[in-house]
Amino acid sequence: MNGMTEIDYRMKWYVMAAVAMGIFLATIDSSIVNLALPTLVRELHTDFPTVQWVILGYLLGLTALMLSVGRLADIRGKKQLYTTGFVVFTIGSVLCGLSPTIYALIGFRVVQSIGAAMILALGSAIVTESFPPEERGRALGISGTAVSLGIVIGPTLGGLLIDAFSWRWIFFVNLPVGIIGTLMAVRYIPAIKPRGGQRFDIWGSLTLVSGLLCLLLALTWGQNIGFTDGRIVLLFMGSLLFLIVFLFIESHINDPIIDLSLFRSEKFSVGLVTGFITFFVIAGIILLMPFYLENVLGYGTRQVGLMLAIVPIAMGVIAPIAGSISDRVGTRPITVVGLLILLLGYVGLSSLSLETTAWQYILLFFPIGLGMGVFQSPNNSAIMGSAPQERLGVVSGMLAITRTMGQTMGIALLGALWASRVSFYEGGMLDAGATEVSALSQVGGLNDTLHIVVVLIFLAFMIGLWSLIAERRRSRRAVST
């Protein structure tokens, strides 16, 4: 394996268990926090733009660090970084639970994000190298089920904890999971020695992190002070400048963070683009759902937690099946089917109204979970399968960053779009915030936001369909010659 330690595939399910525990830890926390946003607004005496930073601060730290973590793992080894991630995340969770103010909570969420970056950036790489290629789709599908399990348990458990105790326990619950996960990582993750002679691209890392931070800060602050504000324009310009310098550095050194030649692979490029769009969309919509369910339909926190579980349940059930099928028939046909299901699902979802019942909500959201489950594991398999062994860490990081960048931008931009459309329906500025106005205006803003979502998913579907057609044409030409 290119001079690396030989993999013992007999240990693959123990490795899967250790990785799944890390994925579960990170996703259960994220899903619990989404549910708790309305509670945090009330109990920490804050507003919608500020409380978004409980999620955005976490995603910002993740997004800024994951590529550098992935590359560092390719140089130094994955086990030590992965295990350290467990420890940092667990400590950050306890500090979040002890937070006295909304601003302390946001700061400790950034601490959590440092640990989560080490866990999430490396999970797919560890699974990919621990399973034989013919089982890759199935393995990544099972890790996707761990994501869904965390998302399902998160809102349900969060609703129970918030009702019975307080919001602080949604963070304290991570302590036993983190301890068990750390022990499993130490015991089962293989200490694979990477190829020697590689150097970490410190200047590439610094310019990449700076560019991403400028972009994400512009997107998030812009929704509060306006995207035409001079400070926001400067941040966008700084982001562009840093990313141009980053690309220049990467194209002129021997050991770049990102090997730009990877993008010559159509599977790799199309997989990243379509994956980004799906996560951009679903993160923005899921952000708005607790407010819709509580403020518009009048459900309690516990009921909302159960209703939010429909998407991850559908994802968790179908993801391993879709991954196994893609191992036999190829990844691209299955991803296109998944995107088509998502397109139809979001078209149906745009009919949410003041009169939507619980069962109608479940039936409308089920295709979203089904489509994500069909799409995600074959798409992940296509991306990871295009990576050379010595680049698995950074490609795993790139896969993870499309998810978190999509989530961050989706929350910022779709949240801002929703608020602006709510303001439009209210006839002007919202002194008390978009969550405090009439239910009719909130639903109007949600419907308009979903119409934009349909357009974005249609674009992703067309990109996937084009790639499938091109792949079939190449196959026919290869057969005829």
N, C-alpha and C positions, 0 to 999 in steps of 0.2 A: 504494500500500500504506500508507494512512493517513499519508502524508507521509514515509515512510521511503524509504531507498535502494532502487531497483528491483533485484530479484533477477535475476541472469543464470543461468537454469536450465541453460545449456550447461556450466557448471562443476560440476554437481551431483555427478558421480561422483568428482571430485577432492576435493570437500568430504566426501563419504561416506568416502573413504579416510582422510582426516585424522581424522574423528570416530571411525571404526572403530579406528584405532590407539590413540586415547585410551581407548576402552572396553576394548580388548584389554589395554592396560597395566594398568588397574585390576582387571580380572577375573582375569587370569592370576595376579596377586599374591594375591588373596583365595583362589583355589582351591588354590594351592600351600601357603598357610599352613594351611588346613583339614587337608590331608594331613599336615603336619608336627607337628600337636599332640602326638601320642604321643611323637615324637622329642624335642620341646622339654621335655616332662615329665621325660624321662630325663636329657637332657644338661644342662639348666639346673636340675636338682634342685628341681622345683616340683611342684604338684599340679593336679588337674583344675579346681577353682574359679579358681585363679590363672591358669592357662594360657588359660582362656577370654577373659581380658582382652586377649590378643594380637589376638583378633578383635573383642571388644566395644569396646575403646578406639578402634579404627579406625572401627567402625560408629557409635560415639557421636559422634565428631568429624564424620563425614559427616552424620549426621542433624541435628545442631545447626546446621550451617552452610549446608546446601544451599538452603533457601528464601531466606535473606538473599543468598546468591550469585546465585540466579536473579533476584531483584528488582533487585539492583545491576546485573546484566547488561542488564536491560530499560531501565535509566536510562543506563548508561555505554557499553554495547556489549559483545558477547559475545566477540569475538576476543581482546582483551587478557587478559581473565580466564581464558579457556580455555588460552591459551598459557602464562600464568603457572602454571596448574595443573600442566602438564607438568613445568616446572622444579622446582617445590616437591616434587612426588611423586618425581621422580628422585633429588633430594638426600636425601629422607627414606628412600628405599630403600637407598641406600648406608649411611646411618647405622644402619638396622636391621641390616644385615649385619655391622656392626662392634660391635654391642651386646655388652657383657661380662656382663650379667645379664638375668634375665627382666624386671625392672622398667625397665631402660634400653630393652629391646626394646619394651615396652608404650608408653613415652614417645615413642619415635621412630615407632611406628605412628600415634600421634596426629598427628605432623608429616606423615606420609604422607596422613592423612585430610584435611588442609587442602587439599593439592593435588588429591586425588581428588574433593573436593566441587566444586571448580571445573570439573573434567572431566565428572563424571557429572551434575551439575545442569544442564549446558548442552548436552549431546550431543543429546538429543531435540529441543530447540528449534532448534539449528543445522540438523539434518536436516530438520525440518518446514518451515522457511522456505526451504530450498535446493531442495526438490522441489515440483512442482505438486501440488495437492490430490488429484488422481485417482491419484497414485502414492504417497501417503503411507503406506498400509498396507504396501506392498511395501518401501519405503525403511526403515521402522521394523523390518520383519521382517529385513532384511539387517543392520541394526545389532544386532538380537537375535542373529543368527548370529555376529557378532563377539564378543558376550558368551559364546556357547557355545564358540567357538573358544578363547577364553582359558581357560574352565573346563576344556575337554578337554585342552589342552596343559599347563595348570598342574599337575594331579596326575601326569601321565605324566612331564613334565620334572622335576617336584619329586622324584618317586621316584628317577629316575636321578641327579639332583644330590646328593640325600641319601645314596644308596648309594655313589656314586663319590667325593664330596668331603665336604661337611658341610651342615648346615641353612643356614649363612650364604649359600651360593650361591643359595638360592631368592630372596634379595633382590638380590644383585649382578646377577642375570640381567636385572633391569629397566633397568640402565644403558644398554645399546645401544638398547633399545626406546624409552626415554624421550628419548634424543638424536634418534633418527629422527623420533619423533612430534612433538617440538618444532619441528623444521625443517619438517615437513609442515604443521603448524598455521600457522606464520608464512607459508608460501607459499600455501596454498589457502583457509583460512577467510576468508570475505569480511568486510571491516570495514564492517558495516552501521550507519549512523547512526540511533540511536533517535529517537523523538519528543521534542522539547525540552520544557522547562518542568516536568519531573517531579522530585520530591524523594524522597530515601531516608528511609524511616520508621525512624529510629534507635531510638525508644522501643519501637516494635512489634518491631523486631529483637531488642532486649535482653530484652524480656519473653518472646518466643517461645523464644529460645535458653535462657534461664533455666528456663522451664517444661519444655522438652524434656530438659535436663540433669538436673533434679530427678527427672523421671519415669524416665529411663533408669538413673540411679544407684540409685533405689529398687528397680527391677526386678533389677538385677544384684547389688547388695549384699544385697538381701533374701534371695536364695537361699543366702547364706552365714550370715547372722546371724538369719534369720527375718523374715518379712513382718509379724509383729506387734511387732517391736522398735520402741521409741519413736522411734529415729532414722529408721527406714524410714517410719513413719507420718508423721513431720514432713516428710520428703521428698515423699511423696505429697500431703500437704496443700499444701506449697509449690508443687508442680507445678500443682495445681488452681487455686491463687490466681493464679499467674503467667499461666496460660492464660485465666482469666476476664478479667484485666486486659488481656491481648493482644486478646481478642475485643472488649472495650469500645473500645480504641484504634482497632482496624481499622474499627469501625462509625461512627467519628466524625471521620475525617480524609479528605482528598481523594485522597491517594496512598498507600493502604495496601500493606503487603507482600502480603497476600492479599485480593483483591476477593471479599468474601463472597457477592456475587451469582452468582459462578461455580457455587456449589453448587445453584443453581436448576435447572441442567441435569442431567437424570436420567442421561445418559450419563457425565457427569463424575463425579457422586457415586457411582453404582454401580460405575463403573470403578475408582475409588480404593479403595472398600471391598473389592471382590472381589480386586483386585490385592494389597491388604494381606494378606488372609487366605492367599492362595496362597504369598506369600513368607514369612509367619510360619511356615507349616507346613514348607515345603521347607528353610528354613534350620535349623530345629531338628532335622529328621531327618538332613540331611547332616552336621551337627555330630556326631551320634552314630554315623554309619556307620563311620568309621575305627576307632573303639573296638570296634564289633561285629565288623568284619572281622579286626582284629588280635587282640583279646583273646578273642573267642569262637570264630571260625572258624580262627584261626591263620595268616592270610596275611601275607606280608612287605610292606614298604612299597611296593616296586615293583608287586607284584600289586594292592595296594589302590588305587594310583594309576590303574591301568588299569581296574579295576572301577568306580571312581567316575566314569569318563568316560561311562558309558552314558547318563546323564540329559542332559548337555549335547550329546552327539552327536545324540540324538533331537531335542532342542530346535533345534539349529542347522540340521538338515535340513528340518524342517517349518515353522519360523517364517516364512521368506520366502514359502512356498507359501500358508500361512494368511493372511498379510498381503495377498497378491495376490488371493486369493479374496474377502477382506473388502472390497477396493476395488470389487468388482463386485456383491456380494450384500448388503453391509452388515456392520457389525462385530458386532452383538449376537448373531445366530444362531451365528456361528463361536465367540464366546467361551463361549456356553452349551455347545456341543459339547465344547470344551476342558475346561470344568469337569466335565462328565459323565465324560470319560475319566479325569480326575484322581481323581474319586470312586471309580470302579471300580479304578483303580490302587492307591490307598491301602487299599482293602478287601483286595485281594490281598496287599499288602505286610505286612499285619498277621499273616501266616502265617509270617514269618521265624522260624527255629528253630535249635537246635544242629546240626541235620543238613542245613541248607540248603547246596546245592552252588553252585559258581561260576555254572553255567549257570542254575540256578533263580534265583539272585540277579539275574542280568542280565535274565531274562524277567520277573521281578517288578518291576524298576525301570524297564524300558523304557516302560510306559504313563505313568509319572510324567513322563519327558522329553517324550513325545509330547503329553500333555495340556498341559504348560506351553508347548510350542511352538505348539500350536493356539490357546491362550488369549491368550498375552502380546502378540503384535504387533497383532492386532485390538483388544485392550483399550487398548494404548498409542495406537493410531490414534484410537480414540473419544475418549480424554481430550485428546489434542493437538488434535484437530479441533474441540473445543468451546472452544478458547482464542482470544481476540482477538489480533491481531498484536502489539499492544503489551504483551501479558501472556505471550508464549510462554516467556520465560525463567523466570518464577516458576511457571508451570504445569509446565514441564519439571522444575523443582526439586521441585514437589509430587509429580509422578510418581515421581521418584527417591527422595523421602523416604518414600513408602509402601513402597518396596522395602527401604530400609535400616532404617526403623522396624520393618517386619515382620520383617526378619532379626534385628535386635537383640532384639526382644521374643520372637521364636521361640526364639532361642538361650537367652535367660535363662529363660523360663518352661517351655519343653519340656525344657531341660536340667535345671531344678530338679525338674520332674515326674518325669523319668526317674530322677534320683538318689533321690527320695523313694520311688518304687516299688521300686527296687533295695533300699533300706534296709528296706522292708516285707518283701520276700521273704527278706532276711537275718535278719530278726527283731529289728531295732533299729538303733542308731547305727553309722555306718561310720567307724571310726577312721582307716583307711587310704584312704578315699575309695571312690566307687562303681566306679571302674575296676579296683580291686584285689580284688574279691570274686569269688565263683564265677560261672562262665559262665551257669549256669542262672538265677541271680538277675538278671544283666544282661539276659538275653533276656526274662525275665518283665517287667522294667521297660520294655523296649523295646516289647513287645506291648501293654502297658497304655497307653503313650504314643501308639501308633499308633491305638488305639481312639478316643482323644480327637481325634486328627487327622481321622479319618473323619467325626466329628460336625461339625467346623469346615468341612471341604470340602463336606459336604452343605448346610450353611447358605449357603455362597457360591453353590453351584449353585441353590438355591431363590431367592436374591436375583436372580441372573442370569436365571433362568427367568421370574420375576415381571416383570422389566424387559422381557424379550422379548415377553411376552403383552401388557403395557401398550402397548408400541410398536406391535404389530400392530393393537390395538384403535384406537389413534389414527389409524393409516393408513387403516383401514376407514372410520372416521368422516369423515376428510378426503375420501375418494373419494366417499362417499354424499352429501356436501354440495356 
